[in-house]
């Protein structure tokens, strides 16, 4: 757990360091669009991350359920497809938000 925390902090450091280094240049130019770019990247990145985790859990649990009870595969498959569609819609919302923010740059 401690190793994951260190990796997360170093990743955050390397992502934010270029922004700090270029902060004076953007402040002098009066360009305030870096927040939109950061928001667009976070929107699609976090939506993709959350949906990937959700789809992995859904697929794994459906596979385990079908392995335990093969006779219920038809009913489980229908719920599986419906769940995947709803999970994927969250990723599409993130993509739409990213496009809207990208349009403001």
C-alpha positions, -999 to +999 in steps of 0.1 A: +000+000+000+029+024+008+045+017-026+012+026-044+011+059-024+046+068-034+040+060-070+008+082-069+027+111-053+056+109-078+031+107-107+013+138-094+046+156-090+057+149-125+023+159-139+021+192-120+058+202-122+056+215-159+026+236-149+046+252-121+076+258-143+055+275-170+032+294-146+051+327-150+051+325-187+013+319-189+007+346-163+026+372-184+007+362-215-027+363-198-035+328-211-060+312-187-068+281-208-046+257-190-074+249-165-097+238-194-070+215-208-064+200-173-101+196-168-105+179-202-077+155-195-090+147-160-125+142-173-117+116-198-089+100-177-110+095-146-140+084-165-120+058-184-103+047-152-136+043-133-153+026-162-124+002-167-126-008-131-164-012-132-163-033-164-136-055-150-155-062-118-188-068-138-171-092-163-153-111-135-184-115-113-206-125-143-180-151-154-178-165-118-216-166-116-219-185-149-191-209-138-211-217-106-245-220-123-243-226-160-281-229-163-285-192-154-262-180-181-290-165-202-304-143-175-269-134-163-258-125-198-287-101-203-279-083-170-242-083-180-249-065-213-272-040-196-246-033-169-219-029-195-240-004-214-247+017-183-210+016-173-199+027-208-224+056-208-203+071-179-172+070-202-192+087-229-203+115-205-166+120-197-158+122-234-185+147-240-173+169-211-137+167-224-149+178-259-168+207-244-139+218-223-115+214-253-138+237-273-131+265-248-094+264-254 
